[in-house]
Amino acid sequence: MSKKIYVGNLNYATTEDTLRGQFASYGEVVSVAVIKDRYTQQSKGFGFVELADDDAALKAISELNGREIDGRKVRVNEAEDKPRPPRRPRTDGEGRRGGFGRDAGYGRAGGSGRGYGHGDGQY
């Protein structure tokens, strides 16, 4: 069974190919991911490597933890699955998704117009 490994304190220039090369001598590398910011695509300084064999993964963890990769001493340990809470869709508080609330007053009769120059003139 495969085991996922966390690799932290990575140099921002470290690539997935570099990590693959570091871990390949311990066994079959199933996957490699350097985690990046979704907007800037800049590395966040950590990643994950998955090795096919548990024993190989444990050996890699013990030998690579504290080793220097691309000028940084990396932290290597077994990755922990963190369960994510289920995502709930954004609503307007009344069960409707998105859009403006019922009393937003954007040019509709009966809206309160709070702070938008509509309605009773109070801002």
N, C-alpha and C positions, 0 to 999 in steps of 0.2 A: 504494500500500500504506500502511496506517496505521502510525503510530509512537506508542509509549507514552512519556509524559514523567513523570518524578518531580518532585514539588514538595514541598520540605521547609522546615522552620522556620515552619510555618503557625501562626497564632494559633489557639488551641483553639476559638474561636468562628467560625472561617471555615467556611462551608458549601459544599456541592457547587455550589449555584447561583452563589455568588460566584466560584468557580474557573471555572465554565462561562462566566460573563460576561467574565472576564479573558482567556480563551483564544479566545473566539468571534470576535474581530476578526481572528484569524490564519488561520482556516479552519474547516471543519466539525468540530465536536467530536463524536466518536463515543461517548465515555464519560467519566465523571468519578467518582472515588471518593475520599472522605476516609476514611482508615483509622481505625477506632474500636476501643477496647477491647471485647472480646466480652462482658464482664460489666457494666461501668459505662456503656458506650456513649459514653464520653468520647473526644474526638478524641485521636489519638496525635501530632498535630502534623505529619503528612505525608499526601500523597495522590498520586493518579495521574490524569493527563489523557491521553486518546488522541485524536489528531488524524488525520483521514482522509488528509492529504497529508504526505509526508516533508519537503518543502521548507518548508511552512507550520510544521511542528513545529520544524525547525531555526531558523527565524526567531523563533518564539515563545520558544525556549530562549535565544537570544542577547539578545533584548530584555527578557524578563521576569526573567532571573536577576539577583538583587540588588535588584529593584524591591520597593517596599513594598506589601503587601496586608494590610489590616486592622491596620495599625500594626506589622507585622513585615517585615523584609527577607527575602524568601524565596530559597531555593536551587532553581534549576530546571535540570535536566539530563536527558539521555536515560536512560530506565529500563533497568536491566539485569535480565534474567531470571536468577534464581537457582534452579538446579535443587534441588528438595527430595529428600532421601533417601526411599526408600519407607518408609512406616509399617508397622511390624510390630505385630501384635496383642500385647497384654500376656499373658504366660503365667506359670504358677507355677514355671517352671524345669524342668518335666517335660513340657512340650508341651501342658498343659491350659490352657484360657483361664479366667481369673478364679476366683472361689471360694476355698476354703481348701485348703491343701496336704493331702496324704495323711495326715500325722502331726500335724495341728493339734490334735487331742484335744478337740474341742468336744463332749463328751458321748458320744463313740463309744468302744467298747471297743478297746483296743490303741493308742490315741493317746498321745502323750508328755505332752500337757497342760502343756507348758513355760510356767510363769508364769501359769497361769490357774486355779490352785486345784484342778486335777485331777491324777490320776496319783500320783506318789510323794511328794507333799507338799513338794517343794523348789520354791522360786520363783526 
